[in-house]
């Protein structure tokens, strides 16, 4: 389980390095998005038959980083949309 958390942190950090621009995400958000990306990568690798869900392999790692980049992009767009929305006055 600790290895899974460390892998999620590494995957999240790599995804933040790959994604251009500045992200306003903290270390916890990076960890959670990296963990989600690693679960997606493990699931895809397991479906393709290259390994187990929680087994580290090259295909799962690549898919995990790509998924984490996409998740960071979604999280970034959601947080920026909240900040840009003007306050409504009634």
C-alpha positions in Angstrom: 0.0 0.0 0.0 2.9 2.4 0.8 4.4 1.6 -2.6 1.1 2.3 -4.3 1.0 5.8 -2.6 4.6 6.5 -3.5 4.0 5.4 -7.1 0.9 7.7 -7.2 3.0 10.6 -6.0 5.6 10.0 -8.6 3.0 9.6 -11.3 1.3 12.8 -10.2 4.6 14.7 -10.1 5.5 13.5 -13.6 2.1 14.5 -14.9 2.5 18.0 -13.5 5.9 18.2 -15.2 4.5 17.1 -18.5 1.4 19.3 -18.4 2.3 22.8 -19.7 1.4 25.9 -17.7 1.0 26.5 -14.1 -1.2 24.3 -12.0 -2.8 25.6 -8.8 -2.8 22.2 -7.2 -1.4 21.2 -3.8 0.6 18.2 -3.0 -2.4 16.3 -1.7 -4.3 17.0 -5.0 -1.3 15.8 -6.9 -1.1 12.6 -4.8 -4.8 11.9 -5.3 -4.8 12.5 -9.0 -1.6 10.4 -9.3 -3.3 7.6 -7.4 -6.3 7.8 -9.6 -4.1 7.8 -12.7 -2.2 4.7 -11.4 -5.5 2.9 -10.8 -6.6 3.7 -14.3 -3.3 2.6 -15.7 -3.4 -0.6 -13.7 -6.9 -1.3 -14.9 -6.0 -0.8 -18.5 -2.9 -3.0 -18.2 -4.9 -5.7 -16.5 -7.6 -5.5 -19.2 -4.9 -5.9 -21.9 -3.4 -8.8 -20.1 0.0 -7.3 -19.5 -0.1 -7.6 -15.7 -2.1 -7.5 -12.5 -4.0 -4.4 -11.4 -1.4 -3.5 -8.7 1.6 -4.8 -10.5 4.1 -2.2 -11.9 4.8 -2.6 -15.6 5.7 -0.3 -18.4 2.4 -0.1 -20.2 0.5 0.5 -16.9 3.0 3.2 -16.0 2.6 5.0 -19.3 -1.1 4.8 -19.2 -1.1 6.0 -15.6 0.9 9.1 -16.5 -1.3 9.9 -19.4 -4.4 9.5 -17.3 -3.0 11.6 -14.6 -2.2 14.4 -17.1 -5.8 14.3 -18.3 -7.1 14.3 -14.7 -4.9 17.3 -13.8 -6.3 19.1 -16.9 -9.8 18.4 -15.7 -9.1 19.5 -12.2 -7.4 22.6 -13.4 -10.3 23.6 -15.6 -12.8 22.9 -12.7 -10.8 25.1 -10.3 -10.3 27.9 -12.7 -13.9 27.9 -13.7 -14.9 28.4 -10.1 -12.5 31.3 -9.7 -13.6 33.1 -12.8 -17.3 32.8 -12.2 -18.6 36.3 -11.1 -20.6 36.6 -7.9 -24.3 36.8 -8.6 -26.2 39.6 -7.0 -29.9 39.5 -6.4 
